[in-house]
Amino acid sequence: MPNVLRKRAAVAALVLVSVAVAGCTGENPGKPSPSSGSAPSSESSGAPEDPNVPKVANPLDASAYVGDACKLLPAASAAELGFTEPGEPRSESSNPSCGWFIRGKGETLQVILGSGNREKGTGGLAGMYKAKESGQLRFLEPGPEVDGYPTVYYGIQDRRARGNCDLAVGVADDLTVNTLAAGYGDEQDSCGTAQKVASALIKTLKGA
């Protein structure tokens, strides 16, 4: 795989490393990163206190996917977006992730399950808002709800106009599932793709 594609796919995971103040896991490359997969609770330690942080009315349990984040995005859903190659597990941080690539083109997808952030008490959209307040994230903006779940656009900088969209979905008050769509022509294409991926992930977590 070209190095430039690997670098693009690592951006979102590296941002989450910053948010979680996490280091390398020490895992072998190509292996999903293990992390706690406990089901969300209504009284989680990461529940947002800031009234500007939206609460998650119907939290989802992602524990079944901590060992393999690639299973969050069904092959059929990836293929609809042009990604016919299997997803590749990533190990940049304690948050399990998976990347998809179109051979010969610049488009990439990445899915990140924020279970490592949950373990550290920095999970959920609340953790991302706190990271923005502390300066760890320079860009954070509320996004549209996806299938009834709140989202934010985020990053070290706003790269949407350049066709790179980072979208975090709050699936529990202390847990996000993040999507990165990179290498697209503009904001509409990249963020539209990120939202489609987010919708597919939610359906997976609902068992639909």
Buried (B, 14 or more C-beta within 10 A) or exposed (E): EEEEBBEBBBBBBEBBBEBBEBEEBEEEEEBBBBBEBBEBEEEBEBBBEEEEBBBBEEBBBBBBBBBBBBBBBEBEBBEEBEBEBEBBBBBBBBBBBBBBBBEEEBBBBBBBBBBBBBBBBBBBBBBBBBBBEEEBBEBBEBBEEBBEBBBBBBBBEBBBEBBBBBBBBBBBBBBBBBBBBBBBEEBEBBBBBBBBBBBBBBEBBEEE
